[in-house]
């Protein structure tokens, strides 16, 4: 439920979920070449959503952020609402 709801909200908001078929996080970028991970972190922070910059995980992550699925159901629901404007 968390994974599918957050993934759908991210995609509806224009983000691209890159891989992430299982596990405790989603690996996310912006369309095309993707923007710098720090810009995406800032964009999500403006919505009250915390993300780890992909650069923390090596140079290959410079255009990605990592969103954890370990938050509570209520926190994920709030993030979904913020992303979709619902």
Helices and strands as residue ranges (DSSP letters): H 2-12, E 15-17, E 25-30, H 37-46, E 52-53, G 54-57, G 59-61, E 65-68, H 73-84
